[in-house]
Amino acid sequence: MIRSIIFLIVFLSYSFSSVGQEPKPDTKLSSLIKLDLGGQGVGLSYEPRLSNKITVVIAGGVGGGYDIAEGFLEVNYGYPAFYFSLTPKYYYNRQRRVDKGKETLLNAGNFIGIRVKYVGANNGGSDLYRNSMLANIHWGIQRALGWHWTFNFHVGAGYAQDIDYNFGTIYPSVDFTFSYVFYNSKK
């Protein structure tokens, strides 16, 4: 009888102690495929998860053509051009977001990134918008807007090079993107 009472007390105390435990939220990043609309233009991007803190965004689409000269950079969406970009992103605050009860859905968090972007020449009317290469380092945020939308913003500094005429300039890097996520590896 004593053993049964001890067993019952141990069993109930174990049961009650496990009821109060909540599962730890997942801080792992997702691999995403997105349709993008923003400063780069309209495109498709794939953001594979490389580790718990690193993704790389591989993007391509149609955006504005670039006119680059010494100390001058102009983007003109009236002269569309194809682009391809590669952007590794290091997320540094995901655990802090979880600790504060903030959302981590769709890779929400703050990041440091480096973008390398190639923009083709515009073939439709102006020789000012030629083959261009841009590289920048930036700080940014990515936030989920519901279950399928993200907002991405970054600010930093970069260097733009006109490949055809060897002109280049330093420029402030500011970009934003609204994306529709149609694939999320966590689902």
N, C-alpha and C positions, 0 to 999 in steps of 0.2 A: 504494500500500500504506500509506503514512504517513497519507494522508487517510482511509483506511478505519479505521485504528487511532484517529485523533483523533475521527472521527465516532462510533465505538463507545464511546470513553471519555466523550465529551460526552453521548451518548444514555443510557448507563448511569448516569452521575452525576445526570442530570436525573430519570431513572426512580426512583432510590433516594431522591432528595431529596423527591419528591412522595409516596412511599409513607408517610413519617412524618407527613404533614400530616393533621390531623383537621378535619372541617368545623366551623365555629363554630356552637354551638347557637343556635337561634332565640329571640330575646327578644320577638318580636311577641306581642301579646295575641290571644286568640281571641274570636270572637262565640259566645256560649253561649245555649242555651235549657234551662231547668232546672225541675224540680219541687221545691219547697222545703217543708221542715218545720223550724220553729224558733220563736223568740220572737215573730215577727210572726204566726205561725199556719201554715196550709197554703195554698200558693199556687203560681202559675206565674210565672216571671220570664224576661225576655229581657235579656241583657247584651251589647249590641253594642260592638264595638271601634271607638272614635273615632279613636285614634292609637296609636302604639307604647307609650304610657304611660297612656292614659285609656280607661275604659269607662264606661257608664252602665247601671245596673240599673233596668229598668222592671218593676215587680212588682204583682200583684194577687192577692187571695185572701180567705180568711175567717180572722179572728183574734179576739182578745178585744176587748170593748167598753171604752171609756175613761171613767172618772169623773174629771173635772178640776175642781179648785177652787183658790182662792188657797193656794199652798204645799202642794198635795196632788195626787197622781196615783195612780190605781189602775187596773190592767188586770185584767179579769175574763173568763176564757175560758168561764165558765158562761153569759155573755151574748154570744154570738158576733155579730160585725159584719163587714161587708165592708170591705176596705182597698185602697188604691192608693198605691204609693210610687215615688219617683224618687230614685235615688242615684248621682250621679257619683262615680267613684273614680279617684284619681291614684295609680298604682303607682310607687313611687320606688326600688325596690331590685332590679329584675329582672336587670340586668346583674351586680350583685354576687352574686346567687344563682347565676348561670351560672358566674362566676369561681370560686365556692366548690364547684362541682359539685353544687349543689342543684337540685331539680326545678322546672320552670316550667310543667308540664302543667296545663291547665285554669285558666290565669291565676293560678297559685300565686305569691304574693308579699305584701309589706306595702303598705298603702295609706292615704291620707288621703281621707276621704269626707264628703259632706254628704247627709243624707237629708231629704226633705220627704215627709210621709205624711198622707193623708186617711183617716179612719176614720168610717164612717157610723154613724148612730144605731142602737141596738138596738131592734128592733120587737117584742120578745117578752117584755115583762113588767116592765121597770124603766126609769123616766125618768131615772135617774142616768147612764146610758150614752148620751150624745148625740153629735151630729156633732162631730168633733174634728180639729184640724190640729196636726201635730207637726213640728218641724224640729230637726235636731241636726248637730253637726260631730263627727267621730270619727276615731280611728286604728284600723286593723284589719288582720287577716291573712286570706288565703284560701289553703287548701291542698288539693291533690288527694289523695283517698283511693282509690287505684286509678285505673282508666281512665274511670270514669263517675260517681264521687262526689266532692263537694267539702265541705269544712268552712269556714265563714266565721264569724269572731268580730270584734266591734268594741266599743270603749269610748270614751265621750266625754261631751259635755254638750249639753243641748237645751232648747227651750222648747215647752210644750204649751198649746194654746188650745182651750177649749170654745167652739165657734162659736155655739151657740144662746144661751148666757147670758153670753158675754164674760168668762169666768173664764180665768186663765192661771197657769202656774207654770214655774219652771226645774226640770229633772229630770236625773239622771244617766242617760246613754244606755248601756245594755249590751244586746247582742243576739248571738245565735248562730243559725246555720242549717246544717242538713245538706241537701244538694241532690243529686238525681239528674240528671245531664247527659244529655239525649237528643239534643242537637245540638251539635256542635263544629265551627266553620268550618275548623279545621286538619286535619280528617280527610278 
